[in-house]
Amino acid sequence: MTDATAGPVETERRGHVLIVRMRRPEKRNAVDAGMTAALDEALNTLDDDPDLWCGVLAGDAQAFSAGTDLAAGSGGPTPRGGNYGVVRRDRRTPLIAAVEGVAYGGGFEIVLACDLVVAGRDARFALPEVARGLVANCGALFRAPRPLPLNVAKELLITGRPIGAERAYALGLVNDLVGVGTAEQAAIVLAEQVCRNSPLAVSVSLRALERVVAEPDDRGWTATEVASAAIENSADRAEGVAAFLEKREPRWTGR
């Protein structure tokens, strides 16, 4: 049953599973203020409805999400979800990312905020913020080294170079590697497997694990804020964004 099709986010219920689809194909599902608000609303529903036991977050065949819409901005953080309505959410319900195409920048950080990842073989993951004079400010600075080896996390953060789905699977970032175009359906199958278990047991197990793993998060967010503040008014940040929007090579000054 589809709950909503209008706007930048579509939701659909299948039994105890809520499927949330990002729908800005002309922008590769880059997140603007409208999408942030819609994602926040959908994930609030996922956590608040006792009949929903697992969620799937998907994009489309070309892109999971290219991250922040640099032209429009992603809007302010939401009270429950933080940036994009997702990355600082204290969730009670498992969320599975279904990734096709690109998960770049904030799109990758949304993936890192999910519990499980299913990816089509053409999926690509990247943190290209440094190429824009920016820093990854939605959790990647401390979440990327959790599923990935430290040097791979560093590679992503300081080169901006993408990694493919097969490498991501081999490194442990991706749980299930599936055929191109089948990530969403495979994620639904995985969500249905989760839903065959006690929703209370799943929820408390997930939250117990999260409390252990996320214990350093306060320090991580503080370090991210320090890094973000360092570039906030820099010439490089202004130049990087301008060069991206003007489709040209940036002229860095290091200031």
C-alpha distance (Angstrom), angle and dihedral (degrees) to the residues before:
residue distance angle dihedral
M1 . . .
T2 3.82 . .
D3 3.80 112.8 .
A4 3.79 99.7 -172.9
T5 3.79 135.4 3.1
A6 3.80 102.6 168.0
G7 3.80 122.0 94.9
P8 3.79 131.1 14.0
V9 3.82 96.6 -43.5
E10 3.79 130.2 53.1
T11 3.80 123.0 -164.6
E12 3.78 129.7 -162.9
R13 3.79 131.6 -179.1
R14 3.79 121.0 -144.2
G15 3.76 107.9 177.9
H16 3.80 106.6 -62.5
V17 3.83 93.1 -12.7
L18 3.80 124.8 95.3
I19 3.80 114.6 -157.2
V20 3.81 114.2 -157.9
R21 3.80 115.9 -167.5
M22 3.80 124.7 -168.9
R23 3.80 109.2 -138.9
R24 3.81 115.6 -168.6
P25 3.81 98.7 108.0
E26 3.80 93.9 161.9
K27 3.83 87.8 62.0
R28 3.83 97.0 37.4
N29 3.81 85.9 -107.9
A30 3.80 92.5 -62.3
V31 3.79 108.7 174.4
D32 3.79 119.9 -110.5
A33 3.81 128.1 171.1
G34 3.80 92.1 -85.0
M35 3.77 93.2 53.6
T36 3.82 91.7 46.3
A37 3.80 90.3 54.5
A38 3.80 92.4 45.7
L39 3.81 93.9 48.1
D40 3.79 89.6 49.0
E41 3.79 91.5 51.9
A42 3.82 93.0 47.6
L43 3.81 93.7 48.7
N44 3.80 91.4 45.5
T45 3.81 86.3 57.0
L46 3.80 90.9 48.6
D47 3.79 91.5 54.5
D48 3.80 98.0 38.5
D49 3.81 102.4 44.9
P50 3.83 108.5 82.6
D51 3.81 89.8 -157.1
L52 3.82 91.8 63.3
W53 3.80 112.2 83.0
C54 3.81 103.5 168.2
G55 3.80 138.6 14.5
V56 3.80 135.3 -148.3
L57 3.80 119.8 -155.3
A58 3.81 115.0 -161.3
G59 3.77 142.7 164.8
D60 3.79 123.4 -162.7
A61 3.80 136.9 -79.9
Q62 3.81 93.7 -76.5
A63 3.78 102.4 40.7
F64 3.76 144.0 7.7
S65 3.81 88.8 -160.5
A66 3.79 136.5 -43.9
G67 3.81 89.9 -148.7
T68 3.78 126.5 -122.5
D69 3.78 118.4 14.0
L70 3.81 95.9 -121.0
A71 3.80 92.6 -163.1
A72 3.81 96.9 51.0
G73 3.80 103.2 21.3
S74 3.79 125.0 -129.6
G75 3.79 97.4 -98.9
G76 3.76 125.5 -117.4
P77 3.80 124.9 -49.5
T78 3.79 115.4 -85.9
P79 3.81 121.5 -122.7
R80 3.81 94.3 -114.3
G81 3.79 103.2 26.9
G82 3.78 107.5 31.3
N83 3.81 116.5 -153.5
Y84 3.81 113.6 15.9
G85 3.81 86.8 2.2
V86 3.81 86.4 -86.4
V87 3.79 121.5 65.5
R88 3.82 101.6 69.2
R89 3.79 96.9 35.4
D90 3.81 118.9 133.9
R91 3.80 94.5 -143.4
R92 3.79 126.9 -165.4
T93 3.80 94.5 -171.9
P94 3.83 127.6 64.0
L95 3.80 116.3 -107.0
I96 3.81 123.7 -159.2
A97 3.82 121.9 -160.5
A98 3.82 114.5 -140.5
V99 3.80 105.6 -160.8
E100 3.79 128.4 -165.1
G101 3.80 122.8 162.5
V102 3.79 117.5 -13.0
A103 3.78 128.8 6.3
Y104 3.78 98.5 178.6
G105 3.78 132.8 166.1
G106 3.78 109.8 -29.7
G107 3.80 88.3 6.8
F108 3.80 88.8 63.7
E109 3.80 89.8 45.2
I110 3.80 88.7 55.3
V111 3.82 87.9 53.1
L112 3.82 89.6 50.9
A113 3.82 89.1 53.3
C114 3.82 91.1 57.5
D115 3.81 124.7 86.4
L116 3.81 101.2 -130.7
V117 3.82 133.1 17.9
V118 3.80 128.8 -147.2
A119 3.81 114.7 -175.6
G120 3.77 137.2 -174.2
R121 3.79 114.2 -129.4
D122 3.80 91.7 -106.8
A123 3.82 94.0 55.9
R124 3.78 118.3 121.9
F125 3.78 129.5 -165.2
A126 3.80 124.9 -157.6
L127 3.78 144.8 157.4
P128 3.83 102.1 -151.4
E129 3.81 96.2 164.0
V130 3.83 93.8 114.8
A131 3.81 88.7 59.4
R132 3.82 87.0 61.6
G133 3.81 96.5 44.5
L134 3.81 89.6 -103.7
V135 3.79 137.6 113.4
A136 3.80 127.8 -130.6
N137 3.80 98.8 -100.6
C138 3.82 102.6 171.0
G139 3.78 101.4 76.7
A140 3.81 105.8 -69.0
L141 3.81 94.2 111.0
F142 3.80 89.6 69.6
R143 3.81 104.6 15.2
A144 3.82 98.6 53.2
P145 3.84 92.8 66.7
R146 3.81 91.4 55.8
P147 3.83 101.3 71.1
L148 3.82 93.1 19.5
P149 3.82 132.8 59.5
L150 3.81 111.6 -98.5
N151 3.80 94.9 -112.7
V152 3.80 91.7 50.8
A153 3.81 89.9 51.2
K154 3.81 88.6 50.4
E155 3.81 90.1 48.6
L156 3.79 91.2 54.3
L157 3.80 93.8 45.0
I158 3.81 99.9 47.2
T159 3.81 103.5 31.2
G160 3.80 100.9 37.5
R161 3.80 86.6 -143.4
P162 3.83 115.3 147.5
I163 3.78 126.2 -125.6
G164 3.77 122.4 -145.9
A165 3.79 127.5 -121.3
E166 3.80 94.9 -105.3
R167 3.80 92.2 55.7
A168 3.80 90.6 43.7
Y169 3.81 89.3 52.2
A170 3.80 92.7 48.3
L171 3.82 90.0 50.6
G172 3.82 93.5 49.7
L173 3.80 100.9 -109.1
V174 3.83 92.5 111.3
N175 3.82 119.4 55.4
D176 3.81 98.4 -166.7
L177 3.81 125.6 22.7
V178 3.81 110.8 -159.4
G179 3.77 141.8 170.8
V180 3.78 120.7 -68.9
G181 3.79 110.5 -82.8
T182 3.82 95.1 16.5
A183 3.81 102.2 86.3
E184 3.79 96.1 101.3
Q185 3.79 94.6 49.3
A186 3.81 91.4 45.1
A187 3.81 89.8 49.9
I188 3.81 89.9 51.6
V189 3.82 89.8 52.3
L190 3.81 88.9 50.8
A191 3.81 90.9 47.8
E192 3.79 90.3 50.9
Q193 3.80 88.3 52.7
V194 3.80 89.0 53.6
C195 3.81 88.7 49.5
R196 3.80 92.3 56.6
N197 3.79 86.7 71.2
S198 3.79 130.0 72.7
P199 3.82 106.2 -74.0
L200 3.80 90.3 -148.3
A201 3.81 93.1 51.2
V202 3.81 90.9 46.5
S203 3.79 92.5 48.8
V204 3.79 97.2 48.0
S205 3.82 91.8 43.2
L206 3.79 91.1 51.4
R207 3.79 93.3 47.0
A208 3.80 92.9 47.1
L209 3.81 90.5 52.2
E210 3.78 91.5 45.6
R211 3.80 91.7 52.3
V212 3.81 89.8 55.9
V213 3.81 97.9 41.5
A214 3.81 95.6 40.3
E215 3.80 95.7 47.7
P216 3.85 91.4 108.2
D217 3.82 92.8 47.7
D218 3.80 95.0 101.5
R219 3.81 89.1 57.8
G220 3.79 89.1 44.1
W221 3.79 94.0 53.8
T222 3.82 90.5 45.8
A223 3.81 90.9 51.7
T224 3.80 89.6 47.6
E225 3.80 91.3 51.6
V226 3.82 90.4 50.9
A227 3.82 91.0 50.5
S228 3.81 91.9 46.3
A229 3.80 92.3 49.1
A230 3.81 90.3 51.9
I231 3.81 92.2 61.6
E232 3.81 100.0 29.2
N233 3.81 96.9 101.8
S234 3.79 98.1 20.1
A235 3.79 125.0 131.1
D236 3.80 89.2 -128.8
R237 3.80 92.0 57.8
A238 3.80 92.2 50.9
E239 3.81 91.5 45.4
G240 3.80 94.3 46.8
V241 3.79 94.2 52.7
A242 3.81 92.5 42.7
A243 3.81 91.9 50.1
F244 3.81 91.1 50.1
L245 3.79 93.4 50.3
E246 3.83 91.6 44.3
K247 3.84 91.5 46.3
R248 3.81 95.3 -125.6
E249 3.78 138.5 116.9
P250 3.82 113.3 -84.1
R251 3.80 121.0 -115.4
W252 3.79 103.4 -140.6
T253 3.80 124.4 -157.5
G254 3.80 99.3 176.7
R255 3.79 90.6 -123.5
